[in-house]
Structures are given as structure tokens and as C-alpha cells.
Amino acid sequence: MSAFKVIQPGLLTLIQDAGRYGQHRIGLTNGGPLDALAFNWANRLCENPVNSSTLEISIGGLVLAAQTDTYIAATGASIPMKINGRDCRFWQTHKISEGDKIEFGFASSGARAYLAVKDGFNFAASFTSSSTVVRENIGGINGGKLVVGDLLACNRITQASALAVPEAEIPNYPSEIVVQVILGYQQQSFDAVQQRLFFSSDYQLSDKVDRMGFRLQGQQIKSSLNGILSEGICHGAIQIPADGQPIVLMNDRQTIGGYPKIGSVIAQDTAKLSQLMPGNKVAFEQISMERAHNINHLARQRYQNVAMVNIA
């Protein structure tokens, strides 16, 4: 079988494609990569379709044994990577031969990395996607995180391009970030003082962090609403529960919820948020919907215009 064997699964390694869309009506959330930009770069380095399955490696610790010839690329957090004991760089393609051992250390900056293989990992789609959502027990291998002995099927590839991302396009992962927010329709339940407090305060990422949501610690914010009827929740929504501590909802969020929401973090910045570690600092900045559209379109255009570096 053409595959990689999991020798050590790491702290949390999940199979992710671009996400599961159109299934909220039956209660299934999106899943998909927390850092879509790093995910996209990994697949682009392997010249894969944008929806190809990759591995999302949280913090690190993954060890794989190659049972085939192929090409791989890793992007995202600063995690040491070795192939047969030799240090290898992220953000470029590497040739892999049968019998090779691929080892990932632990993150020194950032929190999540993405490992792509040429032509993508071969996993059957569950409700249109291979993305793993552990809470729903769906996607990936039996709906769970990788475990010792798992086989990650892929195609045997003996020749492919060797590419690198230009240095200027490789992101940094700082421990303090500002995330941009569009106010939501429940903003009026947060008076001017509460909104000013929210946008002028620094928060810390708590240790209560998972793919459903990132809970923050800092200035309490209060809504005039004691509760609302459960309603659909968008990616990046900032819920304010009774304790006044914001929760930014991420890819594996529940499909409905009943806490007031002051607004939503734009997708470009939920990716930055996903690369933080507990204790790192977060501040919020209000922007208009028009500004958010501009940010999104400019980032997409910049990504598409990048010329990859041929390192063959």
C-alpha cells in the first residue's frame, strides 16, 4: 500500500481538507483548517487542487514512516522537521523515498502546521469532505485524531516540481496580535461604554482553547440581553457569555447558539488567532464590512500573484 505509517501521532494531528460546507441544515459544522493560508500554501507547494486533504499538526510531535516515494511540503508554525535525522525547511517541497522517516518537533512560534503530500492524502469524503471533526465523530480516519499505526494512503510519485514560497511571503507568528472585527446586529445590546471597553482592552488567550472556540481572559463585557433564542453562528463570531469573557468561535463551532454576539472576527484574522498559544495577547479593532471585503480581496489577489521559486 502506498502510504505513510503513523509512528507517533503528536499532541493533536487531524486530517483536514478545505472544509465541509452546505451541511449546517443537518447539524454538521464546517471543520477544515484553522489557518487556511498555511493550508493553501502547503497544497500549492505540492501543486495540488485547493481542496486536497492534508494533515493539521497542532503543537507538534508527529513522526511518520514513508512506505512509498512521493513529495511533501510543510507550512505554518515554526516546528523543527527532520527527514532521516536531517534538518529540513518548512515552506518548500521535499522528495521522499520509501523507508524515509519524517519527524516533527514542537512549536517555538505559532501553534499549527500543515503537511501536504503530492496529489493529497487519499481519504473518502464524509458528507462532501474528509475534514475531521472529533466532536461529531466524522471525517478523517474513524472521525478521530491520528493514532499509532494509522496508514495515510497517498499516490506513489517519482517525479514532481521542487518549489519554495518566496521569503517575503512567509508569515511571522507573533505572540501579540490585533484582530479586526465587524460589529454584528446585536451590537446595540452592548452600550457605548461596553463597546469602548472591548475595543480598548488587551486580552489573553486562555488555556480553554480548542477547534470549537478560543476563550479569552481580560476586561469583562456585558450585554443588556440575558439570553437569546438559539440561532445560526458564523465563523469568527464573538460570543459574550454570562461571565463577560469573549469567546471567538472557530471552525468546529456548534451550528447554533444562544449567547449575545458583539461582532465577528474576519477570516484573515481567525487564522492569525489560531496560531497563538495560551497566554498570548489579543486586541480587537473595529472595521467596516467594506474594509473587510477589501482586505479579503487584496489578500486573495496577492496570494494568486505570487510566483513560486523553483529549487530543482
Secondary structure, 3 states (H helix, E strand, C coil): CCEEEEEEECCEEEEECCCCCCCHHHCCCCCCCCCHHHHHHHHHHCCCCCCCEEEEEECECEEEEECCCEEEEEEEEECCEEECCEEECCCEEEEECCCCEEEECECCEEEEEEEEECCCECCCCECCECCCEHHHCECCECCECCCCCCEEECCCCCCCCCEECCHHHCCCCCCEEEEEEEECCCHHHCCHHHHHHHHHCEEEEEEEECCCEEEEECCCCCCCCCCCCCEECCCCEEECCCCCCCEEECCCCCCEECCCEEEEECHHHHHHHHCCCCCCEEEEEECCHHHHHHHHHHHHHHHHHCCCEECC
